[in-house]
Amino acid sequence: MTLPVVIVGGLHCDARRQVVDRLLDTVPGSVALHHDLATAAAGTVLRVVRDASGELSRGETPLVNDCACCALREDLVPELERLAGSGLTRLAVVELWDSVEPKAMAEVVAAHGADALRLTGVITAVDPALVLPYLVNGDDLAEAATDQRTVGDTWARQLEYAPVLALVSGDEADDADRALLAQLHPTARRVDADSGELAALALAGFDVEAAAAAQHPACALLPQEADEAGVTTFVWHGHRPFHPERLYEALEDLCCAAARSRGRFWLADRPDTLLAWDAAGGALCVENAGPWLASLPDAAWELVPPVRRAAASLDWHPEHGDRCQHLVFTSPGLDRHGLQRLLESCLLTDAEYAAGPGSWRQLPAAFDALLDPVS
């Protein structure tokens, strides 16, 4: 018999604790497992196991390669398997530390606990009044010297990965807060943290591969156009490549134009490379996400997951294939017309476009510092 496991994450620690407590109260035989990374400076991670009646045990696990998150990954599955082996636990609730992203932990549980564990849900706990303040926060998390994440981008990934958002109630949240949340993750099931549905959703089932595909830049389920309570989502498409130098010069204005923006794009000097755009809190991450399908030989298509092929077909162009600009900007007070003008000004002009791919490759390689940093 396998042990159901639900992951509850989110930077809103009070909201997260409320959701975990609700699950412990409503699911008989449920146990919560939490790794406290606040002790990492002393060389250990504190593990606490509790149920609805209180704390059951606590212990310490040493850092792995001076990394607290690595210690969490190493310790998590054995502890869950121990709970499964007792035969007394009906549901294991993994309460993540503030800055830990659920995707990584979901994949650890799914990959290493197949015989004894079954991941049945991922929930992000949300205080709606804090969604915007956290999203626009560009402060470094500084969990480790090598951690380059900010509060904003970490919160965005926590929010967008989970299929269930558990909302705590409060008088501070308004219609704009709720509209922002709905536009950032329109496919999520939003439930009240005190709802009787929460336990059922925690046990509903979770597909790690589908969740990863939904976040991959090549086939992400990006939000659609929306405008409500002063919050706007602007979806911009284009089938002409960006001029690398003009786009690079516009990056600061583009990433500060919205609380959240993401998508995929292509540069004229890198016509075979699918580039990922991910911005929050005024910070932008641009990454090489592999090749466009149109750049691959026909034989390689059989090796590409069906979901990727389906996503490519939606943006297919008779000349460029799946190469496209597909960027989504979400924010209160968004200047969509100004944003559209700025984006279009970064595309190749008619004359530059007519010069053809051979000429495009000779354009200034302005993104080399971001995409090919010298180690």
C-alpha positions as CSV (number, residue, x, y, z in Angstrom):
1,M,0.0,0.0,0.0
2,T,1.4,3.4,-1.0
3,L,1.2,6.5,1.1
4,P,-0.5,9.6,-0.5
5,V,1.7,12.7,-0.4
6,V,0.5,16.3,-0.9
7,I,3.0,19.2,-1.1
8,V,2.0,22.6,0.3
9,G,4.3,25.5,-0.6
10,G,4.4,29.2,-0.9
11,L,6.2,32.2,0.5
12,H,3.2,33.3,2.5
13,C,4.2,31.3,5.6
14,D,1.1,32.1,7.7
15,A,-1.2,31.1,4.8
16,R,0.8,27.9,4.3
17,R,0.6,27.0,8.0
18,Q,-3.2,27.6,7.9
19,V,-3.6,25.2,4.9
20,V,-1.5,22.5,6.5
21,D,-3.4,22.8,9.8
22,R,-6.7,22.5,7.9
23,L,-5.5,19.3,6.2
24,L,-4.4,17.8,9.5
25,D,-7.7,18.6,11.1
26,T,-9.8,17.2,8.3
27,V,-7.9,14.1,7.2
28,P,-7.7,11.5,10.0
29,G,-4.3,9.9,10.3
30,S,-2.6,12.8,8.4
31,V,1.0,13.8,9.4
32,A,2.9,17.0,8.4
33,L,6.6,16.9,7.6
34,H,8.5,20.2,7.6
35,H,12.2,21.0,7.0
36,D,13.2,24.3,8.6
37,L,16.0,25.8,6.7
38,A,16.6,28.7,9.1
39,T,19.2,26.6,10.9
40,A,21.3,26.2,7.8
41,A,23.9,28.7,9.0
42,A,24.7,26.3,11.8
43,G,25.3,23.5,9.3
44,T,22.0,21.6,9.7
45,V,18.4,21.5,8.6
46,L,15.7,21.0,11.3
47,R,13.1,18.3,10.6
48,V,9.7,18.5,12.4
49,V,7.0,15.9,12.2
50,R,3.6,16.7,13.6
51,D,-0.1,15.8,13.5
52,A,-3.3,17.6,14.5
53,S,-2.5,17.0,18.2
54,G,1.0,18.6,18.0
55,E,4.7,17.7,17.5
56,L,5.5,14.1,17.1
57,S,9.3,14.3,16.6
58,R,12.1,16.5,15.5
59,G,15.6,15.9,14.3
60,E,18.5,17.4,12.4
61,T,20.1,16.5,9.1
62,P,23.5,17.9,8.0
63,L,23.9,20.1,5.0
64,V,24.8,18.3,1.7
65,N,27.7,20.1,0.0
66,D,26.9,23.2,2.1
67,C,23.4,23.3,0.5
68,A,20.3,23.3,2.7
69,C,18.0,22.5,-0.2
70,C,20.2,19.5,-1.1
71,A,19.9,18.3,2.5
72,L,16.1,18.6,2.2
73,R,16.0,16.6,-1.0
74,E,18.2,13.9,0.5
75,D,16.2,13.6,3.7
76,L,12.7,14.0,2.3
77,V,12.0,10.7,0.7
78,P,13.5,8.5,3.4
79,E,11.4,10.3,6.0
80,L,8.3,9.8,3.9
81,E,9.1,6.2,3.4
82,R,9.5,5.8,7.1
83,L,6.0,7.2,7.6
84,A,4.7,4.9,4.9
85,G,6.3,1.9,6.6
86,S,4.6,2.6,9.9
87,G,1.3,1.8,8.3
88,L,-0.4,4.5,10.5
89,T,-0.3,7.5,8.2
90,R,-3.2,8.1,5.9
91,L,-1.8,11.3,4.3
92,A,1.7,12.9,4.4
93,V,1.6,16.6,4.1
94,V,4.9,18.1,3.0
95,E,5.1,21.7,4.2
96,L,7.8,23.3,2.2
97,W,10.1,26.0,3.6
98,D,9.2,29.5,2.4
99,S,11.6,29.7,-0.6
100,V,11.6,26.1,-1.7
101,E,9.9,25.6,-5.1
102,P,7.3,22.8,-5.3
103,K,8.4,21.6,-8.8
104,A,11.8,20.4,-7.5
105,M,10.3,18.6,-4.5
106,A,7.4,17.1,-6.6
107,E,9.9,15.6,-9.0
108,V,12.0,14.2,-6.1
109,V,9.0,12.4,-4.6
110,A,7.8,11.1,-8.0
111,A,11.2,9.9,-9.0
112,H,12.4,8.2,-5.8
113,G,9.3,7.2,-3.9
114,A,7.5,5.2,-6.6
115,D,7.1,2.0,-4.6
116,A,6.0,3.4,-1.3
117,L,4.8,6.9,-2.1
118,R,2.2,8.4,-4.4
119,L,2.2,12.2,-5.1
120,T,-1.5,13.1,-5.0
121,G,-1.4,16.9,-5.0
122,V,0.5,20.2,-5.0
123,I,-1.0,23.2,-3.4
124,T,0.3,26.8,-3.1
125,A,-1.1,28.7,-0.1
126,V,-1.9,32.3,-1.0
127,D,-2.8,35.5,0.9
128,P,-4.5,37.4,-2.0
129,A,-3.5,40.8,-0.5
130,L,0.2,39.8,-0.7
131,V,0.3,38.5,-4.3
132,L,1.3,41.9,-5.8
133,P,3.7,43.0,-3.1
134,Y,5.6,39.7,-3.4
135,L,5.5,39.6,-7.2
136,V,7.1,43.0,-7.6
137,N,9.7,42.4,-4.9
138,G,13.1,42.3,-6.5
139,D,15.1,41.5,-3.4
140,D,17.5,38.6,-3.5
141,L,16.4,35.5,-1.5
142,A,20.0,34.9,-0.6
143,E,19.4,31.4,0.7
144,A,22.9,30.6,-0.4
145,A,25.8,32.4,-1.9
146,T,25.1,30.8,-5.3
147,D,21.3,31.5,-5.1
148,Q,20.5,34.1,-7.7
149,R,16.7,34.0,-7.2
150,T,14.6,37.0,-6.2
151,V,11.4,37.0,-4.1
152,G,9.4,38.0,-7.2
153,D,10.5,35.3,-9.6
154,T,10.4,32.6,-6.9
155,W,6.9,33.5,-5.9
156,A,5.8,33.5,-9.5
157,R,7.0,30.0,-10.0
158,Q,5.4,28.8,-6.8
159,L,2.1,30.3,-7.8
160,E,2.1,29.1,-11.4
161,Y,3.2,25.5,-10.9
162,A,0.5,24.4,-8.5
163,P,-2.9,23.3,-9.9
164,V,-4.6,24.2,-6.6
165,L,-4.3,27.6,-4.9
166,A,-5.6,27.7,-1.4
167,L,-6.6,31.2,-0.4
168,V,-6.8,32.5,3.1
169,S,-9.5,35.0,3.9
170,G,-8.8,38.6,4.9
171,D,-10.2,42.1,4.7
172,E,-7.1,43.5,3.0
173,A,-7.6,41.8,-0.4
174,D,-9.7,43.7,-3.0
175,D,-11.1,43.0,-6.5
176,A,-7.8,43.9,-8.1
177,D,-5.9,41.4,-6.0
178,R,-8.3,38.7,-6.9
179,A,-8.2,39.6,-10.6
180,L,-4.4,39.6,-10.6
181,L,-4.4,36.1,-9.1
182,A,-6.9,34.8,-11.6
183,Q,-4.9,36.3,-14.6
184,L,-1.6,35.0,-13.4
185,H,-2.8,31.4,-13.2
186,P,-6.2,31.2,-14.9
187,T,-6.3,27.3,-15.0
188,A,-5.7,26.9,-11.3
189,R,-8.5,25.6,-9.0
190,R,-8.9,28.4,-6.4
191,V,-10.4,27.3,-3.1
192,D,-10.8,28.8,0.3
193,A,-8.2,27.5,2.8
194,D,-11.0,26.5,5.1
195,S,-13.0,24.8,2.4
196,G,-14.2,21.2,2.8
197,E,-12.9,20.7,-0.8
198,L,-9.3,21.1,0.3
199,A,-8.8,17.5,1.5
200,A,-10.4,16.1,-1.7
201,L,-8.1,18.2,-3.9
202,A,-5.1,17.1,-1.9
203,L,-5.9,13.5,-2.8
204,A,-7.1,14.1,-6.4
205,G,-3.9,13.1,-8.1
206,F,-0.9,14.9,-9.7
207,D,0.9,14.4,-13.0
208,V,4.5,15.5,-12.7
209,E,5.3,15.2,-16.4
210,A,2.2,17.2,-17.4
211,A,3.0,19.9,-14.8
212,A,6.6,20.2,-16.2
213,A,5.3,20.5,-19.7
214,A,2.9,23.2,-18.7
215,Q,5.9,25.3,-17.4
216,H,8.3,24.5,-20.3
217,P,8.8,27.6,-22.5
218,A,8.2,25.7,-25.7
219,C,4.7,24.6,-24.7
220,A,3.7,26.5,-21.6
221,L,0.0,27.1,-20.9
222,L,0.4,30.9,-21.0
223,P,-2.5,33.2,-19.9
224,Q,-4.9,34.6,-22.4
225,E,-6.0,38.3,-22.9
226,A,-7.9,39.7,-19.9
227,D,-8.9,43.0,-18.4
228,E,-10.6,43.2,-15.1
229,A,-10.6,45.5,-12.0
230,G,-7.7,47.5,-13.4
231,V,-5.6,44.5,-14.0
232,T,-4.6,43.6,-17.6
233,T,-3.1,40.6,-19.4
234,F,-1.6,41.5,-22.8
235,V,-0.7,38.7,-25.1
236,W,1.7,39.7,-27.9
237,H,2.5,37.6,-31.0
238,G,4.9,38.2,-33.8
239,H,6.4,36.1,-36.7
240,R,9.3,38.4,-37.4
241,P,12.6,38.1,-35.4
242,F,13.8,40.6,-33.0
243,H,16.8,42.8,-33.8
244,P,19.1,41.7,-31.0
245,E,20.6,45.1,-30.3
246,R,17.4,47.0,-30.2
247,L,15.7,44.4,-28.0
248,Y,18.7,44.4,-25.6
249,E,18.5,48.1,-25.3
250,A,14.7,47.9,-24.5
251,L,15.0,45.1,-21.8
252,E,14.9,47.3,-18.8
253,D,11.7,49.1,-20.0
254,L,10.1,45.8,-21.0
255,C,10.7,43.9,-17.8
256,C,9.6,46.9,-15.7
257,A,6.5,47.4,-17.7
258,A,4.5,44.6,-16.0
259,A,4.5,42.9,-12.6
260,R,4.9,39.6,-14.5
261,S,5.9,38.6,-18.0
262,R,6.9,35.3,-19.6
263,G,6.9,33.5,-22.9
264,R,9.2,32.5,-25.8
265,F,10.9,34.5,-28.4
266,W,13.5,34.4,-31.2
267,L,16.4,36.6,-32.2
268,A,17.5,37.2,-35.8
269,D,21.1,36.3,-35.0
270,R,20.1,33.0,-33.3
271,P,17.3,31.7,-35.6
272,D,17.5,28.1,-34.5
273,T,17.3,28.8,-30.7
274,L,14.1,29.0,-28.7
275,L,14.6,31.6,-26.0
276,A,12.6,31.7,-22.8
277,W,11.5,35.0,-21.2
278,D,10.8,35.1,-17.5
279,A,10.4,38.3,-15.6
280,A,9.1,39.4,-12.2
281,G,10.0,42.0,-9.6
282,G,11.8,44.0,-12.3
283,A,14.3,41.2,-12.9
284,L,14.5,39.3,-16.2
285,C,15.8,35.9,-16.9
286,V,16.5,35.0,-20.5
287,E,17.5,31.4,-21.2
288,N,18.3,29.0,-24.1
289,A,15.4,26.5,-24.1
290,G,16.7,24.4,-26.9
291,P,16.0,24.3,-30.6
292,W,12.8,25.4,-32.4
293,L,11.2,22.3,-34.0
294,A,11.5,23.9,-37.4
295,S,15.3,23.7,-37.1
296,L,15.3,20.0,-36.5
297,P,15.6,17.3,-39.2
298,D,12.3,15.4,-39.8
299,A,13.7,12.2,-38.2
300,A,14.2,14.0,-34.8
301,W,10.5,14.9,-34.6
302,E,9.7,11.4,-33.5
303,L,11.8,12.0,-30.3
304,V,9.8,15.1,-29.4
305,P,7.0,14.7,-26.9
306,P,3.5,15.0,-28.4
307,V,2.6,18.0,-26.2
308,R,5.6,19.9,-27.7
309,R,4.5,19.1,-31.3
310,A,0.9,20.1,-30.5
311,A,2.1,23.4,-29.1
312,A,4.3,24.1,-32.1
313,S,1.4,23.5,-34.5
314,L,-0.6,26.3,-32.8
315,D,2.0,28.9,-33.7
316,W,3.1,27.3,-37.0
317,H,4.1,29.8,-39.8
318,P,4.4,28.7,-43.4
319,E,7.9,30.2,-43.7
320,H,9.3,30.2,-40.1
321,G,7.7,27.1,-38.7
322,D,7.2,27.3,-34.9
323,R,9.6,30.3,-34.6
324,C,7.6,33.1,-33.1
325,Q,7.3,35.8,-30.5
326,H,4.8,34.8,-27.8
327,L,5.1,37.0,-24.8
328,V,2.5,37.6,-22.1
329,F,2.5,40.7,-19.7
330,T,0.2,40.9,-16.6
331,S,0.0,43.8,-14.3
332,P,-2.3,46.5,-12.7
333,G,-2.2,49.7,-14.7
334,L,-0.6,48.1,-17.8
335,D,0.1,50.4,-20.7
336,R,-0.7,47.8,-23.4
337,H,-0.5,50.3,-26.3
338,G,2.9,51.7,-25.2
339,L,4.1,48.1,-24.6
340,Q,3.0,47.0,-28.1
341,R,4.8,50.0,-29.7
342,L,8.0,49.2,-27.9
343,L,7.9,45.5,-28.8
344,E,7.2,46.2,-32.4
345,S,10.1,48.7,-32.5
346,C,12.5,45.9,-31.6
347,L,11.5,43.7,-34.6
348,L,13.5,43.7,-37.8
349,T,12.5,46.5,-40.1
350,D,11.2,45.7,-43.6
351,A,14.7,46.3,-45.1
352,E,16.4,44.2,-42.4
353,Y,13.9,41.4,-42.9
354,A,14.3,41.4,-46.7
355,A,18.1,41.0,-46.3
356,G,17.4,37.4,-45.3
357,P,18.8,35.0,-42.6
358,G,22.4,35.2,-43.9
359,S,22.4,38.9,-43.1
360,W,20.5,38.4,-39.8
361,R,23.3,36.2,-38.4
362,Q,25.8,39.1,-38.9
363,L,23.8,41.5,-36.6
364,P,25.4,42.5,-33.3
365,A,25.3,39.6,-30.9
366,A,24.0,41.7,-28.0
367,F,22.6,38.8,-26.0
368,D,25.9,36.8,-25.8
369,A,26.6,38.1,-22.3
370,L,23.3,36.8,-21.1
371,L,23.2,33.5,-23.0
372,D,26.9,32.6,-23.2
373,P,28.5,34.0,-20.1
374,V,32.2,33.5,-19.6
375,S,32.7,31.1,-16.8
